[in-house]
């Protein structure tokens, strides 16, 4: 059930909505040597999580709105997002909702 166009769109949306937003800012920071890799410690504050989720929802909403109302503009964004994802794994259908 693999659809290459949907896979391309999914990866582009992930790049544009997640990777290139507040999550990347958190990722780009310096690792704390004392807590590095310690799963019991939070690495993201509540405020950072709220800002990240808000940015993700806003960006996905915008991309889906463009897909519905301006498919030609959406296609340009998919092309842009695809530039970041050439080495990413292909997506799988998930049932963990």
C-alpha positions as CSV (number, residue, x, y, z in Angstrom):
1,X,0.0,0.0,0.0
2,X,2.9,2.4,-0.8
3,X,2.0,5.6,-2.6
4,X,5.2,7.5,-3.7
5,X,3.4,10.8,-4.1
6,X,1.8,10.6,-0.7
7,X,5.1,9.6,0.8
8,X,6.8,12.6,-0.8
9,X,4.0,14.9,0.5
10,X,4.3,13.4,4.0
11,X,8.0,13.8,4.2
12,X,7.8,17.4,2.8
13,X,5.1,18.3,5.3
14,X,7.3,16.8,8.1
15,X,10.3,18.8,6.9
16,X,8.4,22.0,6.6
17,X,6.3,21.6,9.7
18,X,8.6,19.9,12.2
19,X,12.2,19.8,11.1
20,X,12.5,23.5,10.0
21,X,10.7,24.9,13.0
22,X,11.1,25.1,16.8
23,X,12.1,21.4,17.0
24,X,15.2,22.1,15.0
25,X,16.1,25.0,17.4
26,X,15.9,22.5,20.3
27,X,17.9,20.0,18.3
28,X,20.6,22.5,17.4
29,X,21.4,23.3,21.0
30,X,24.4,22.0,22.9
31,X,23.9,18.7,24.6
32,X,24.1,18.8,28.4
33,X,26.9,16.3,29.2
34,X,25.5,15.6,32.7
35,X,22.1,14.4,31.4
36,X,23.0,13.4,27.8
37,X,21.0,10.3,26.9
38,X,19.3,10.0,30.3
39,X,15.7,9.2,29.4
40,X,14.3,10.1,32.8
41,X,15.0,13.8,32.2
42,X,12.9,16.1,30.1
43,X,14.8,17.8,27.3
44,X,11.9,20.1,26.4
45,X,10.1,22.5,28.7
46,X,6.3,22.8,28.7
47,X,6.6,26.2,27.1
48,X,8.9,24.8,24.4
49,X,6.5,21.9,23.8
50,X,3.5,24.2,23.5
51,X,5.4,26.5,21.0
52,X,6.5,23.5,19.0
53,X,3.1,21.9,18.8
54,X,1.5,25.2,17.9
55,X,4.0,25.8,15.1
56,X,3.5,22.2,13.8
57,X,-0.3,22.5,13.8
58,X,-0.1,25.9,12.1
59,X,2.3,24.7,9.4
60,X,0.4,21.5,8.7
61,X,-2.9,23.4,8.6
62,X,-1.4,25.9,6.1
63,X,0.0,23.2,3.9
64,X,-3.3,21.3,3.9
65,X,-5.2,24.5,3.1
66,X,-2.8,25.2,0.2
67,X,-3.3,21.7,-1.0
68,X,-7.1,22.2,-1.1
69,X,-7.2,25.8,-2.3
70,X,-4.0,26.4,-4.3
71,X,-2.7,23.0,-5.4
72,X,-0.1,24.6,-7.7
73,X,1.4,26.5,-4.7
74,X,1.2,23.3,-2.6
75,X,3.2,21.5,-5.3
76,X,6.0,24.1,-5.0
77,X,6.1,23.6,-1.2
78,X,6.3,19.8,-1.7
79,X,9.2,20.3,-4.1
80,X,10.9,22.6,-1.5
81,X,10.3,20.2,1.4
82,X,11.5,17.3,-0.7
83,X,14.9,18.9,-0.9
84,X,15.4,18.2,2.8
85,X,14.2,14.6,2.7
86,X,16.2,12.7,0.0
87,X,17.9,10.5,2.7
88,X,14.8,9.9,4.8
89,X,13.3,6.5,5.2
90,X,10.1,5.9,3.3
91,X,6.9,6.2,5.5
92,X,4.9,3.2,6.7
93,X,1.1,3.2,7.3
94,X,0.5,3.2,11.0
95,X,-2.4,2.0,13.1
96,X,-1.2,3.4,16.5
97,X,-3.9,6.1,16.9
